[in-house]
Amino acid sequence: MPDGEKVLLIEDDREIATTLRSVLESAGYEVGYASNGRDGQRLIQEFRPALVITDMMMPQLGGFPVLEFLKQLENPPKVIMITANEGGRHKAYAEMLGVADYLRKPFAMDVMLEAIARALAPAEESPGNAAKPKRAAKKKAD
């Protein structure tokens, strides 16, 4: 259970942002919010989140400049990028910039919560290993 872990959501779609904020707060996260990348960059420095969830395409400043900004920080937070874009090149670039996960919209909220748990897992647990047992357990339960 997250103990008030700080998550910053950068998302311009008000409906998606409202839903995500509600789900994250209900799960025990302290949630900061920005509706564009420019405000998101400012909040990253003020709010000091453990995790940033950013949309790729936004007005004023998109998700990629946010990722490039984070790469310059001494201890950058983990990042999950969310997008409606289907392009494989965008995913590859996001991964090159160090995203912990890349989720295509629409996604189920439990998928988001699992991605957050993996991103915030202690460093000794590799993200690939943390995800596999959960998926295997789900298949057995089905």
GINOR-V643113 format. One record per pair of residues at least 12 apart in sequence whose ideal C-beta (glycine too) atoms are under 10 Angstrom apart, sorted by the first residue. I is the first residue (numbers start at 1). J is the second residue. Records with the same first field share a line. If there is no record, write none. Layout:
I = J ; J
This chain:
1 = 27 ; 28
2 = 24 ; 27 ; 28 ; 29 ; 30 ; 50 ; 51 ; 113 ; 116 ; 117 ; 120
3 = 28 ; 29 ; 30
4 = 28 ; 29 ; 30
5 = 24 ; 27 ; 28 ; 29 ; 30 ; 31 ; 49 ; 50 ; 51 ; 116 ; 120
6 = 29 ; 30 ; 31 ; 32 ; 47 ; 48 ; 49 ; 50 ; 51 ; 52 ; 77
7 = 20 ; 21 ; 24 ; 25 ; 27 ; 29 ; 30 ; 31 ; 32 ; 33 ; 47 ; 49 ; 50 ; 51 ; 52 ; 53 ; 77 ; 78 ; 80 ; 116 ; 119 ; 120
8 = 30 ; 31 ; 32 ; 33 ; 34 ; 40 ; 43 ; 44 ; 46 ; 47 ; 48 ; 49 ; 50 ; 51 ; 52 ; 53 ; 54 ; 66 ; 77 ; 79
9 = 21 ; 24 ; 29 ; 31 ; 32 ; 33 ; 34 ; 35 ; 40 ; 43 ; 49 ; 51 ; 52 ; 53 ; 54 ; 55 ; 80 ; 82
10 = 32 ; 33 ; 34 ; 35 ; 36 ; 37 ; 38 ; 39 ; 40 ; 41 ; 43 ; 44 ; 52 ; 53 ; 54 ; 55 ; 58 ; 61 ; 62 ; 63 ; 66 ; 79 ; 81 ; 82
11 = 33 ; 34 ; 35 ; 36 ; 40 ; 53 ; 54 ; 55 ; 58 ; 63 ; 82 ; 105
12 = 34 ; 35 ; 36 ; 37 ; 55 ; 57 ; 58 ; 59 ; 60 ; 62
13 = 35 ; 55 ; 57 ; 58 ; 82 ; 84 ; 105
14 = 35
16 = 55 ; 82 ; 84 ; 105 ; 106
17 = 31 ; 33 ; 34 ; 35 ; 53 ; 55
18 = 33
19 = 109 ; 112
20 = 33 ; 53 ; 82 ; 109 ; 112
21 = 33
22 = 109
23 = 109 ; 110 ; 112 ; 113 ; 116
24 = 51 ; 53 ; 109 ; 112 ; 113 ; 116
26 = 109 ; 113
27 = 109 ; 112 ; 113 ; 116 ; 117
29 = 49 ; 50 ; 51 ; 113 ; 116 ; 120
30 = 47 ; 49 ; 50
31 = 47 ; 49 ; 53
32 = 44 ; 46 ; 47 ; 48 ; 49 ; 52
33 = 47
34 = 47 ; 52 ; 54 ; 58 ; 60 ; 61 ; 66
35 = 55 ; 58 ; 59 ; 60
36 = 55 ; 58 ; 59 ; 60 ; 61 ; 62 ; 66
37 = 54 ; 55 ; 56 ; 58 ; 59 ; 60 ; 61 ; 62 ; 63 ; 64 ; 65 ; 66 ; 67 ; 69
38 = 58 ; 59 ; 60 ; 61 ; 65 ; 66
39 = 58 ; 60 ; 61
40 = 52 ; 53 ; 54 ; 55 ; 58 ; 60 ; 61 ; 63 ; 65 ; 66 ; 69 ; 70
41 = 61 ; 65 ; 66 ; 69 ; 70
44 = 66 ; 69 ; 70 ; 73 ; 76 ; 77
45 = 69 ; 73
47 = 77
48 = 75 ; 77
49 = 77 ; 78 ; 79
50 = 77 ; 78 ; 116 ; 119 ; 120
51 = 77 ; 78 ; 79 ; 80 ; 100 ; 115 ; 116 ; 119 ; 120
52 = 66 ; 67 ; 70 ; 76 ; 77 ; 78 ; 79 ; 80 ; 81 ; 99 ; 100 ; 119
53 = 77 ; 78 ; 79 ; 80 ; 81 ; 82 ; 100 ; 101 ; 103 ; 112 ; 115 ; 116 ; 119
54 = 66 ; 67 ; 70 ; 79 ; 80 ; 81 ; 82 ; 83 ; 94 ; 99
55 = 81 ; 82 ; 83 ; 84 ; 85 ; 105
56 = 81 ; 82 ; 83 ; 84 ; 85 ; 87 ; 90 ; 91 ; 93 ; 94 ; 102 ; 104 ; 105
57 = 83 ; 84 ; 85 ; 90
62 = 83
63 = 79 ; 81 ; 82 ; 83 ; 85 ; 90 ; 94 ; 97 ; 99
64 = 81 ; 90 ; 93 ; 94 ; 97
66 = 79 ; 81 ; 97
67 = 79 ; 81 ; 93 ; 94 ; 96 ; 97 ; 98 ; 99
68 = 97
70 = 97 ; 98 ; 99
71 = 97 ; 98
76 = 98
77 = 100 ; 119 ; 120
78 = 98 ; 99 ; 100 ; 101 ; 115 ; 116 ; 118 ; 119 ; 120 ; 121 ; 127
79 = 94 ; 97 ; 98 ; 99 ; 100 ; 101 ; 102 ; 119
80 = 94 ; 99 ; 100 ; 101 ; 102 ; 103 ; 112 ; 115 ; 116 ; 118 ; 119
81 = 93 ; 94 ; 95 ; 97 ; 99 ; 100 ; 101 ; 102 ; 103 ; 104
82 = 101 ; 102 ; 103 ; 104 ; 105 ; 106 ; 107 ; 112 ; 115
83 = 102 ; 103 ; 104 ; 105
84 = 104 ; 105 ; 106
85 = 102 ; 104 ; 105
86 = 104
90 = 102
91 = 104
99 = 119
100 = 115 ; 116 ; 118 ; 119 ; 120 ; 121 ; 127
101 = 114 ; 115 ; 116 ; 118 ; 119 ; 127 ; 131
102 = 115
103 = 115
114 = 130 ; 131 ; 134 ; 135 ; 138
115 = 127 ; 131
117 = 130 ; 131 ; 134
118 = 130 ; 131 ; 134
